[in-house]
Amino acid sequence: MPLGRVAAGVRLAAIGCVLSVAADNPSTTSPQPFVWQKAHATFYGGADASDTMGGACGYGNLFSEGYGTRTAALSTVLFNDGAACGQCYKIACDRKRADPLFCKPGVTVTVTATNFCPPNDALPNDNGGWCNPPRPHFDMAQPAWEKIGVYRGGIIPVMYQRVPCVKRGGVRFRINGHDYFNLVLVSNVGAAGSIKSMDIKSSDSNDWMPMARNWGANWHSLANLTGKMLSFRLTNTDGHTLVFNNVVPKGWNFGQSFASKLQF
Ligand SMILES: *[C@@H]1O[C@H](CO)[C@@H](O)[C@H](O)[C@H]1NC(C)=O
């Protein structure tokens, strides 16, 4: 009974899970690190997580990008228009609120936010519209969800907290777009996981130019920087700034990826 991204909850409702779920009130849209909060969790994407590829953060192939199957789609209040892309959450089944049959006790799983779980206005918050505001909700890749929940349960109450992301290697950049439209995907971000601001500079200039979040973890600049050696300056949501000097070599092409050796 995996939940489709758009049809979230429809199949759950159809199989008649016996549930009594009150909407959880999120205490904040940007969860404090290391504070346990309440939410619920479902799963999607299949047993091999193949249908979790892509996603509203824009990371594309989650396996080749290093995210694997430890990923989740976040409801509106948690996703925060993409500002939460890349953040990491430690999640445990909430034994106090769960049916013990569907809860795997004593285990946690840590996921990276890679996707958006859209609201479903056709379904009530407490019966299928799990990702409707104001509910904090994680629609997790099935293999991640099954670390903490029993398949038959379909939906479980969880406790979650934001935790630092542990990533292998440096921050990565992929450039898409065209002349006068550089769309740069920032991925494999450690620590806070999420980026607050980004600037770009070509090697023939001394001026940093601000970029704007376009969608998910994609930032854009409207300058024509095609083929020039480029540097990026990132500030994460913890306020730490890193400069990736000349991380993109002269002569680059749209569609290429560049791995840095720097990490937050
Ligand atoms: C953008 O800059 C490149 C390199 O300087 C140049 O070859 C290209 O013609 C420019 N594109 C446009 C649309 O002006």
The ligand as a Gaussian input file, in Angstrom:
#p B3LYP/6-31G(d) Opt

LIG

0 1
 C       27.382000      34.198000     -23.480000
 O       28.767000      34.233000     -23.273000
 C       29.487000      33.364000     -24.116000
 C       30.958000      33.385000     -23.671000
 O       31.439000      34.687000     -23.518000
 C       29.319000      33.788000     -25.553000
 O       30.030000      32.930000     -26.421000
 C       27.840000      33.753000     -25.899000
 O       27.620000      34.231000     -27.203000
 C       27.017000      34.574000     -24.909000
 N       25.625000      34.317000     -25.137000
 C       24.784000      35.299000     -25.517000
 C       23.375000      34.847000     -25.771000
 O       25.100000      36.476000     -25.613000

